[in-house]
Amino acid sequence: MTNRIAIWIALLILAALAADSLIWGSQHLVFLGRKFFALLDWMAFWR
């Protein structure tokens, strides 16, 4: 993956999160954040 593609993907994700937060609020983003950190913790176990 080139830097240009990585930057576009990151901008697309940030724009989607911003639009989602503006339209529906940010409470489910907290839920997803907690699940993401649980996934990181689980992945660290396998390292």
C-alpha angles and dihedrals in degrees: 000000000000125000091250092057092046091052092049092049091049092049091048092051092047092049091050092050092048093049091046091050093049095048104039106014131248106274095099090049088063089053092050091047091054092048090048092054090048088053091050090050091050092048091050088058090062094048 
